[in-house]
Amino acid sequence: MKFLETALGKLAYERHGKGPDVHLFFHGFGQNRKIYYPFLQIRKEHQSFLLIDIFYHGQSSWKSISKKLTKEIWRDVLLKLMAEESFKEFHLIGYSMGGKFSLITYELFPNYVQSLLLMAPDGIKTGFWYNMATFPGILNRIFKHVVFHPDRFFKTIDILHRLGFLQSSLVKFVKFQMQTRTKRAQVYFTWNVFKPMQTDLSYIIKMARMHQQPIFLVTGTYDKMITPDNLERFSSKIPNLKNFELQSGHNTLVEDTFDFVQKYGNTMPIF
């Protein structure tokens, strides 16, 4: 385990391997770097895998909710990581929230990125939690109340589910993310601190078309959070992007992607 000390927080990560071919892995909300441990089985001698705990997750920490994580700060964090680990070019692997971090990292360093593997990435079509957390004024206070006093919220969710307005998979996802006070606090603090981290999709598409890096976009047939249809408008504008739709739901997509890479790695030559 290593720690990158910054002015606003501490970034925890593991480096596996000493090879010059560097891969940066970013996990989803509520997870940590360990979600990618299975991928260590396919690491080659010339590769280095950096498994990163995003701030407010795993062993990474952030000093104050009043200090937001901006793209400029994230750029500085990555430049410090590059200097610390002696690399410049790299591959990006990201799932859900980590997919959004991968897209923003690509936006900041399009010349340095060699390829991208995006699994149901956030940041292309805005998700439910991000919308709630960025609502202004009174609605943001309502979101904070929901996080710390969730009973009425859960009752409303159950009623909407029984009436057929919410799918079972979405209800299960929301309840899992909000089941303890610690998790509810993580929801609130994470999305508030990460407010400025919004993707510039037009610029990302422009850079992807210009640089022609291989981009692999993985979605799940049974994923109700981030669906293939939600991402189609983005993916259709990038000729060098290859789509993979797996028989998977949102919560098992990392595991199913690993299984796919093990069996059909030649169709996704990022590793």
VMD Tcl script that draws the C-alpha trace (Angstrom):
set ca {
  {0.00 0.00 0.00}
  {1.25 3.47 -0.90}
  {-0.06 6.93 -0.04}
  {0.20 10.05 -2.18}
  {0.05 13.09 0.10}
  {-1.64 16.15 -1.37}
  {-2.68 19.51 0.05}
  {-6.34 18.48 0.28}
  {-6.25 14.75 0.84}
  {-4.39 11.47 0.82}
  {-4.67 9.11 -2.17}
  {-4.14 5.43 -1.37}
  {-3.05 2.99 -4.08}
  {-1.21 -0.23 -4.76}
  {1.35 -0.75 -7.49}
  {1.69 -4.24 -8.90}
  {4.62 -4.77 -11.25}
  {7.56 -2.66 -12.37}
  {6.98 -2.66 -16.11}
  {6.73 0.53 -18.20}
  {3.23 -0.26 -19.53}
  {1.14 1.43 -16.82}
  {-2.58 0.81 -16.21}
  {-4.62 3.00 -13.83}
  {-7.71 1.36 -12.30}
  {-10.61 3.38 -10.84}
  {-13.44 1.63 -8.95}
  {-17.12 2.49 -8.55}
  {-18.99 4.26 -5.76}
  {-18.93 2.42 -2.44}
  {-16.09 0.15 -3.59}
  {-12.31 0.29 -3.31}
  {-9.24 -0.84 -5.24}
  {-9.78 -4.48 -4.22}
  {-12.60 -4.88 -6.76}
  {-9.80 -5.19 -9.33}
  {-7.73 -7.86 -7.58}
  {-8.85 -10.56 -10.07}
  {-7.23 -8.56 -12.89}
  {-3.83 -9.10 -11.28}
  {-4.00 -12.66 -12.62}
  {-3.64 -11.38 -16.20}
  {-0.90 -8.81 -15.62}
  {2.11 -9.39 -17.87}
  {5.74 -8.84 -16.94}
  {6.04 -5.58 -18.89}
  {2.94 -4.12 -17.22}
  {2.33 -2.21 -14.00}
  {-1.16 -2.05 -12.50}
  {-1.94 0.87 -10.19}
  {-5.11 0.12 -8.22}
  {-6.40 3.39 -6.78}
  {-8.78 4.21 -3.94}
  {-10.76 7.28 -5.01}
  {-11.13 9.95 -2.30}
  {-13.72 9.07 0.39}
  {-13.23 5.38 -0.44}
  {-10.94 2.64 0.81}
  {-7.95 4.13 2.59}
  {-8.00 7.45 0.72}
  {-9.13 10.53 2.63}
  {-10.23 14.09 1.96}
  {-9.65 16.88 4.48}
  {-12.81 18.99 4.27}
  {-16.23 18.85 2.60}
  {-15.97 22.61 2.05}
  {-13.06 22.03 -0.34}
  {-14.28 20.69 -3.68}
  {-12.36 18.35 -5.96}
  {-11.93 20.32 -9.19}
  {-10.43 19.18 -12.47}
  {-7.42 21.39 -11.80}
  {-6.82 19.71 -8.45}
  {-7.30 16.26 -10.00}
  {-4.76 17.19 -12.71}
  {-2.23 18.12 -10.02}
  {-2.90 14.86 -8.14}
  {-2.25 12.83 -11.29}
  {0.89 14.79 -12.19}
  {2.22 14.12 -8.69}
  {1.37 10.43 -9.06}
  {3.20 10.32 -12.42}
  {6.27 11.90 -10.85}
  {6.13 9.60 -7.83}
  {5.80 6.43 -9.92}
  {7.94 7.60 -12.88}
  {5.50 7.23 -15.77}
  {3.94 9.50 -18.36}
  {1.81 7.42 -20.71}
  {-0.86 5.11 -19.34}
  {-4.02 3.08 -19.94}
  {-7.28 3.82 -18.12}
  {-9.70 1.28 -16.66}
  {-12.82 2.54 -14.88}
  {-16.17 1.25 -13.68}
  {-19.25 3.42 -12.99}
  {-17.97 6.40 -10.94}
  {-14.45 5.25 -11.80}
  {-15.45 5.43 -15.45}
  {-16.24 9.09 -14.95}
  {-12.83 9.62 -13.35}
  {-11.29 7.85 -16.35}
  {-13.15 10.11 -18.80}
  {-12.05 13.25 -16.94}
  {-8.47 11.95 -16.77}
  {-8.59 11.42 -20.52}
  {-10.01 14.93 -20.95}
  {-7.05 16.32 -18.98}
  {-4.33 14.16 -20.59}
  {-5.51 13.05 -24.07}
  {-1.92 12.90 -25.35}
  {-0.80 10.57 -22.57}
  {-3.60 8.00 -22.65}
  {-2.91 4.85 -24.68}
  {-6.29 3.16 -24.35}
  {-9.48 3.17 -22.27}
  {-11.67 0.43 -20.85}
  {-14.93 1.93 -19.60}
  {-17.44 -0.28 -17.78}
  {-20.89 1.34 -17.45}
  {-19.24 4.74 -16.97}
  {-20.91 7.56 -15.14}
  {-20.41 11.04 -16.58}
  {-22.04 10.40 -19.95}
  {-25.65 10.39 -18.86}
  {-26.01 11.93 -15.42}
  {-27.10 9.57 -12.65}
  {-29.75 9.88 -9.96}
  {-27.42 10.59 -7.01}
  {-25.44 13.22 -8.87}
  {-28.62 15.06 -9.87}
  {-29.91 15.12 -6.30}
  {-26.63 16.24 -4.80}
  {-26.21 19.14 -7.24}
  {-29.74 20.52 -6.98}
  {-29.56 24.09 -5.61}
  {-30.84 25.51 -2.35}
  {-33.76 23.80 -0.68}
  {-33.54 20.63 -2.77}
  {-29.95 20.10 -1.72}
  {-31.03 20.45 1.92}
  {-33.75 17.88 1.26}
  {-31.09 15.50 -0.07}
  {-29.01 16.05 3.06}
  {-32.07 15.32 5.21}
  {-32.71 12.11 3.26}
  {-29.13 10.98 3.83}
  {-29.21 11.45 7.59}
  {-32.93 10.76 8.22}
  {-33.82 8.09 5.64}
  {-36.94 6.39 7.10}
  {-39.52 8.44 5.19}
  {-37.40 8.17 2.05}
  {-37.33 4.35 2.27}
  {-41.10 4.25 2.79}
  {-41.59 6.41 -0.31}
  {-39.28 4.17 -2.32}
  {-41.29 1.10 -1.28}
  {-44.59 2.74 -2.24}
  {-43.27 3.79 -5.67}
  {-41.95 0.26 -6.17}
  {-45.30 -1.32 -5.32}
  {-47.04 1.07 -7.71}
  {-44.66 0.05 -10.49}
  {-42.81 3.36 -10.86}
  {-39.45 1.95 -9.75}
  {-37.77 -1.25 -10.89}
  {-36.68 -3.80 -8.31}
  {-33.03 -3.52 -9.34}
  {-33.02 0.25 -8.75}
  {-34.71 -0.12 -5.35}
  {-32.17 -2.77 -4.35}
  {-29.28 -0.55 -5.49}
  {-30.53 2.52 -3.61}
  {-31.21 0.60 -0.38}
  {-27.78 -1.04 -0.51}
  {-26.04 2.32 -0.90}
  {-28.09 3.89 1.92}
  {-28.37 0.99 4.37}
  {-26.09 2.40 7.11}
  {-25.38 5.89 8.40}
  {-21.76 5.54 7.25}
  {-22.83 4.70 3.71}
  {-25.38 7.51 3.65}
  {-22.71 9.96 4.78}
  {-20.40 8.64 2.06}
  {-23.11 9.34 -0.52}
  {-23.57 12.90 0.68}
  {-19.91 13.83 1.16}
  {-18.72 12.17 -2.05}
  {-21.20 13.80 -4.39}
  {-20.83 17.21 -2.76}
  {-17.04 17.21 -2.89}
  {-17.08 15.88 -6.47}
  {-19.59 18.47 -7.77}
  {-17.09 20.23 -10.08}
  {-16.03 16.95 -11.70}
  {-18.21 17.16 -14.78}
  {-17.15 15.70 -18.11}
  {-16.82 17.84 -21.22}
  {-18.17 15.23 -23.62}
  {-17.77 17.36 -26.76}
  {-14.08 17.82 -26.04}
  {-13.61 14.15 -25.12}
  {-15.23 13.08 -28.39}
  {-13.08 15.55 -30.33}
  {-9.87 14.28 -28.70}
  {-10.85 10.63 -29.15}
  {-11.47 11.18 -32.86}
  {-8.19 13.06 -33.19}
  {-5.90 10.67 -31.28}
  {-7.61 7.39 -32.24}
  {-6.76 5.51 -29.06}
  {-8.55 2.17 -28.67}
  {-11.63 2.68 -26.50}
  {-13.62 -0.28 -25.19}
  {-17.07 0.42 -23.77}
  {-18.65 -2.40 -21.75}
  {-22.31 -2.41 -20.72}
  {-24.65 -4.97 -19.17}
  {-27.86 -6.20 -20.76}
  {-29.56 -6.24 -17.35}
  {-28.03 -3.00 -16.06}
  {-30.83 -0.57 -15.20}
  {-28.47 2.13 -13.87}
  {-26.42 2.82 -17.00}
  {-27.93 1.17 -20.05}
  {-26.47 0.62 -23.52}
  {-29.13 2.98 -24.91}
  {-28.03 5.74 -22.53}
  {-24.50 5.61 -23.94}
  {-25.34 5.10 -27.63}
  {-25.34 8.80 -28.54}
  {-21.82 9.17 -27.12}
  {-20.37 5.94 -28.49}
  {-21.77 6.45 -31.99}
  {-19.67 9.60 -32.41}
  {-16.32 7.85 -31.85}
  {-15.28 5.53 -34.72}
  {-12.41 4.03 -32.70}
  {-14.76 2.97 -29.89}
  {-15.77 -0.67 -29.68}
  {-18.93 -1.70 -27.80}
  {-19.31 -4.87 -25.75}
  {-22.66 -5.78 -24.23}
  {-22.36 -8.57 -21.67}
  {-25.13 -10.65 -20.10}
  {-24.64 -8.80 -16.85}
  {-26.22 -6.44 -14.35}
  {-24.62 -3.31 -12.96}
  {-23.22 -4.82 -9.77}
  {-21.50 -7.77 -11.47}
  {-20.08 -5.94 -14.49}
  {-16.46 -5.76 -13.27}
  {-16.42 -9.47 -12.47}
  {-18.09 -10.35 -15.78}
  {-15.70 -8.11 -17.71}
  {-12.75 -9.91 -16.14}
  {-14.23 -13.27 -17.16}
  {-14.72 -11.95 -20.70}
  {-11.13 -10.66 -20.91}
  {-9.82 -14.02 -19.71}
  {-11.72 -15.87 -22.43}
  {-11.61 -13.37 -25.30}
  {-8.74 -11.04 -24.47}
  {-7.73 -10.70 -28.11}
  {-10.96 -8.81 -28.81}
  {-10.11 -6.24 -26.10}
  {-6.31 -5.82 -26.36}
  {-5.80 -3.43 -23.47}
  {-3.99 -5.98 -21.28}
}
mol new
graphics top color blue
foreach p $ca { graphics top sphere $p radius 0.5 }
foreach p [lrange $ca 0 end-1] q [lrange $ca 1 end] { graphics top cylinder $p $q radius 0.2 }
display resetview
